[in-house]
Amino acid sequence: MGRSLKIVGGEVYDPANGINGAVKEICIEDGKIVDSCKSPAEVIDATNLVVMPGGVDIHTHIGSSAVNAARGFRPEDHRHAVFAKKPGIRSGVGFTVPSTFATGYLYTKMGYTTVMEAANAPIGVRHTHEELLDIPIVDKGLYILMGNNEFILKYLKAGEMEKVKRYVAWLLRSLKGYGIKLVNPGGVEQWKYGKDVEGLDDKVYYFDVTPRQILKALSWVNESLGLPHSIHLHANRLGIPNNYLTTLETMQTLEGSRLHMAHLQFHSYGGENWGGFCSKAPEVAEYINAHPHVTTDIGQVVFGDATTVTADGPWQYRLYKLSKNKWYNADIEVETGCGIVPYTYREKSYVNAIQWAIGLELFLLIRDPWRVFLSTDHPNGGPFIFYPWIIKLLMDKEFRAEMMKRVHKRVLSDTSLPNLDREYTLSEIAIITRAGPARALGLKHKGHLGVGADADITIYPKDSDREQMFEHPAYVLKDGEIVLREGEIVDSRLGKTLFVVPPDVGEMDPEFKAEFENFYTIEYENFPIDIQDIPNREAIPAGATR
Amino acid sequence: MAESVAAKGLTVVEGVTCPFCGVTCDDLEVHVVDGKIKEVKNACVLGKDTFLHHLEGWATPRIRGKPATVDECIDAAAEILAKAKYPLIYGLDSTELNAQRKAIELADLIGANIDHTSSVCHAPSLQAVQTVGISSCTVGEVKNRADLIIFWGCNPAEAHPRHPSRYSVTAKGLFTPKGKKDRMVINVDVRPTPTTRMADAFIQIKPNSDYEVFSALRAMLKGHELDQAEVGGVAIDEWKTLLDKMKSSKFGILYWGMGLTMSRGKYLNIVALLTLTQELNRFTKFLAAPMRGHGNVVGMAQVLTWQTGYPFAVNMSRGYPRFNPGEYSVADLLAHGEVDAALIIAGDAIGNFPAKMAEHLMSIPMIAVDPKESETTKVATVVIPTAQAGIAAGGMAYRMDHIPLVMKKVVDSPYPSDHEVLERIFAKVSAMKNGGNGAPASAGRVRG
């Protein structure tokens, strides 16, 4: 620690601080960006290079019990890519569900330095923390699944909102999580009866609460705890034709409150059935343009193999029946579930091609780049290693047009994509891959290059082929140390696990321990995670000003 | 850690996780007096034995049968592994996460084959899941919801004694307040076992006929009428009745064990079972789960999967993980006489292997790292005793349904933990490899 570095002569893209390509010197000391270096500084000559903050992935599935089940169940997928060991570098495998060391290296090689593991059942968070410890270099955090939690449903049924709040605070505190995640609220509980929810006002069996009530309650809890990120929502009816109506209704229900809609592409479908499947991206984008309370990540489809991994059990059952691929399902006591189905997106499949177009339509139609973020919902829409390809599609309309000619022809006739001329600028790309996600997450020290920021920096070559550019950073710095140089990882130190510290809103009631042990099959005292089990960590206090 | 210190040097440790079987009870109460375990509450006979006899039968450090210090043994072990051309690292079920991690790191360093006891136990189950997937759940779902439980080719009464009371047969849950009275239990096996006594119905099936039976059930589920009068030695009507019970349950679960993994058909038996249970979801909520067992075997499969991509039978000799049951699985490596050195950690290989495998193992330099004397330590070249995981060393372990739990350290040991020993071996081997002839082999980046 304490190294001093100067990046000199680079074209800096730091949209959070209004810098869009100016040649500017960046000074680094003690792992942070500083005004000037006190000690003699090593110089990185970034002439003719582009300097950006390190990438921030707001929604990815890289390490959890569910992801590991996917890995174990996909040996055939691992053969597509193998990574040999090198001095200081562990070996690995994997294309859609890479092994942990490979995951850290691959993200770093793209210039990403912070990633958020998007879906974690409370009882499996201990597993997530351990897997995250084996993902080198990048900083990471995890969201905790709560939208089908039977304690929350129970308290909601009784109208005990303060108890919901205390319980959520207890979960975050005990498990060292970053935020509140909802997946198909109500639907995953219904899946325990082999069912789903069809609308926001369907009642969940036994608990008699509705998705709408769950959404409103957790949104209220999130804001009242002052958590840095909004609730992170995988809305009801994912994947189903005409689900755009549910998507609009969901956003309307939470109007006025912050809301992050995950992998929006999967929620922007029209049509009465699969035959009539069509894009409703324009309608969804229009709502988002008019309503600043919503942020979103797109969940862009990438043609080729994917592995769908989600807590949305009932949807995965449908996908298993549709695709006839193998199907992994695990229902988790009290909390949630997971479903995993391998899937291949085909250019000539009408539905897949429209899905691909919908993602791009959303990117191009949503005007405010601060509220739309790059993701593939890895590995659901495709592997994260294709982010550079997506960036090229956004920045280069000719490349987009060539792609449109290759895919099913109804993309040209049935979507607005052919008429969308917009090309993302480098500054806008810096927003949707760094500055915007960091701001939405409430990570004050990430996603920008102002004084006080973590010195997580990526230096890219200037290449008019944007896919090549974003695939081959010249340098990546993490906490002020060079971790990648000339395409090779030169330092594979462990990054930090980020977690929130909720405010003190009181303890759980004395009867909670007995209730816990009635519902679960483990001891109450064995549930919380010892902070010592997370050796490298950073606590983000809730309620801090954004 | 919940502890209370009472009179006369007694410490009571609550919420202790048992390291013995896949039920992974975490409610044990261990009474320690003057550093010795005197009493264990809430444990079954297997768990009690494990804790109460923790001082008995300790391994002693030795090289080629002669007493040596732990340091000398570590040096000798490192030399063997650094020189080996095609080493095997095996065992790893009765230890904790950090030791397992270190073993994998060592395998990466020396290009070893790394396998663990799943390979001779539920590997066929893992292969079946890789083939068709599985519709499963954690044990709490069974406790709270299951009204039909089928034990097929497994014997929890003897192998997982507290499973029935904690999770399945008599456990009282949210929607099963009357416990056993809210459930039907069916046992299918080739002969009655102590588990049969807790079942409401028993079906005795001919050995090696499970695949046919599951296939017949699948056919009947799809509405086919079968020509046969019987399958697996059991009348079709009896199978029809079973199928009806499965279809009309609210929440059914089928637990399976070695009766299916180790009989004719092996992983195909389980492919058939898993497909049947997946297909039953068209009618009702139906799940299946393996009765996983020895110690923290699930944990080893978990960490091996996340670090290498594969759950067992991993080879690192090309510098990256490869998986091929039948080639890199321990039985095949040893039966073909391929490995030239072995590191056996926290698992009694010799005591459990067929003679041909044991013979080869005894013919090569073999290091045994284990808290207790066993058939393996008796014939090992180097024996390194360690603190027993879950008793004298803490760490993370997994339950049979993949839930992670923490094992506590309740007593001290004069010997280092498995993790510490592996760390020290790793450091020495690493130094030998780096200081040796030229730089370590680097296979470069390979794309398949």
Chai-1 contact restraints between the chains, C-beta under 6 A:
chainA,res_idxA,chainB,res_idxB,connection_type,confidence,min_distance_angstrom,max_distance_angstrom,comment,restraint_id
A,S65,B,H402,contact,1.0,0.0,6.0,A-B,restraint_1
A,N68,B,T305,contact,1.0,0.0,6.0,A-B,restraint_2
A,N68,B,W306,contact,1.0,0.0,6.0,A-B,restraint_3
A,R71,B,T305,contact,1.0,0.0,6.0,A-B,restraint_4
A,R71,B,G309,contact,1.0,0.0,6.0,A-B,restraint_5
A,G72,B,T305,contact,1.0,0.0,6.0,A-B,restraint_6
A,G72,B,P311,contact,1.0,0.0,6.0,A-B,restraint_7
A,F73,B,V129,contact,1.0,0.0,6.0,A-B,restraint_8
A,F73,B,Q130,contact,1.0,0.0,6.0,A-B,restraint_9
A,P75,B,Q130,contact,1.0,0.0,6.0,A-B,restraint_10
A,P75,B,Y310,contact,1.0,0.0,6.0,A-B,restraint_11
A,P75,B,F323,contact,1.0,0.0,6.0,A-B,restraint_12
A,H78,B,G309,contact,1.0,0.0,6.0,A-B,restraint_13
A,R79,B,G448,contact,1.0,0.0,6.0,A-B,restraint_14
A,H80,B,G448,contact,1.0,0.0,6.0,A-B,restraint_15
A,V82,B,Y320,contact,1.0,0.0,6.0,A-B,restraint_16
A,V82,B,V446,contact,1.0,0.0,6.0,A-B,restraint_17
A,V82,B,G448,contact,1.0,0.0,6.0,A-B,restraint_18
A,A84,B,G319,contact,1.0,0.0,6.0,A-B,restraint_19
A,A84,B,Y320,contact,1.0,0.0,6.0,A-B,restraint_20
A,A84,B,A443,contact,1.0,0.0,6.0,A-B,restraint_21
A,A84,B,V446,contact,1.0,0.0,6.0,A-B,restraint_22
A,K85,B,D108,contact,1.0,0.0,6.0,A-B,restraint_23
A,K85,B,G319,contact,1.0,0.0,6.0,A-B,restraint_24
A,K86,B,S442,contact,1.0,0.0,6.0,A-B,restraint_25
A,R90,B,D108,contact,1.0,0.0,6.0,A-B,restraint_26
A,S91,B,D108,contact,1.0,0.0,6.0,A-B,restraint_27
A,S91,B,Y320,contact,1.0,0.0,6.0,A-B,restraint_28
A,S91,B,P321,contact,1.0,0.0,6.0,A-B,restraint_29
A,V93,B,G309,contact,1.0,0.0,6.0,A-B,restraint_30
A,V93,B,P321,contact,1.0,0.0,6.0,A-B,restraint_31
A,G94,B,G309,contact,1.0,0.0,6.0,A-B,restraint_32
A,S99,B,Q307,contact,1.0,0.0,6.0,A-B,restraint_33
A,S99,B,T308,contact,1.0,0.0,6.0,A-B,restraint_34
A,S99,B,G309,contact,1.0,0.0,6.0,A-B,restraint_35
A,T100,B,W306,contact,1.0,0.0,6.0,A-B,restraint_36
A,T100,B,Q307,contact,1.0,0.0,6.0,A-B,restraint_37
A,I123,B,I403,contact,1.0,0.0,6.0,A-B,restraint_38
A,R126,B,P404,contact,1.0,0.0,6.0,A-B,restraint_39
A,H127,B,P404,contact,1.0,0.0,6.0,A-B,restraint_40
A,E131,B,W306,contact,1.0,0.0,6.0,A-B,restraint_41
A,G194,B,K285,contact,1.0,0.0,6.0,A-B,restraint_42
A,K326,B,V132,contact,1.0,0.0,6.0,A-B,restraint_43
A,K326,B,G133,contact,1.0,0.0,6.0,A-B,restraint_44
A,W327,B,G133,contact,1.0,0.0,6.0,A-B,restraint_45
A,Y328,B,G133,contact,1.0,0.0,6.0,A-B,restraint_46
A,Y328,B,I134,contact,1.0,0.0,6.0,A-B,restraint_47
A,N329,B,S135,contact,1.0,0.0,6.0,A-B,restraint_48
A,A330,B,S136,contact,1.0,0.0,6.0,A-B,restraint_49
A,D331,B,C137,contact,1.0,0.0,6.0,A-B,restraint_50
A,D331,B,E141,contact,1.0,0.0,6.0,A-B,restraint_51
A,I332,B,T138,contact,1.0,0.0,6.0,A-B,restraint_52
A,E333,B,T138,contact,1.0,0.0,6.0,A-B,restraint_53
A,E333,B,G140,contact,1.0,0.0,6.0,A-B,restraint_54
A,E333,B,E141,contact,1.0,0.0,6.0,A-B,restraint_55
A,Y520,B,G140,contact,1.0,0.0,6.0,A-B,restraint_56
A,T521,B,V139,contact,1.0,0.0,6.0,A-B,restraint_57
A,T521,B,G140,contact,1.0,0.0,6.0,A-B,restraint_58
A,T521,B,K143,contact,1.0,0.0,6.0,A-B,restraint_59
A,T521,B,Y167,contact,1.0,0.0,6.0,A-B,restraint_60
A,I522,B,D26,contact,1.0,0.0,6.0,A-B,restraint_61
A,E523,B,G15,contact,1.0,0.0,6.0,A-B,restraint_62
A,E523,B,D26,contact,1.0,0.0,6.0,A-B,restraint_63
A,E523,B,D27,contact,1.0,0.0,6.0,A-B,restraint_64
A,E525,B,A2,contact,1.0,0.0,6.0,A-B,restraint_65
A,E525,B,G15,contact,1.0,0.0,6.0,A-B,restraint_66
A,N526,B,G15,contact,1.0,0.0,6.0,A-B,restraint_67
A,N526,B,D26,contact,1.0,0.0,6.0,A-B,restraint_68
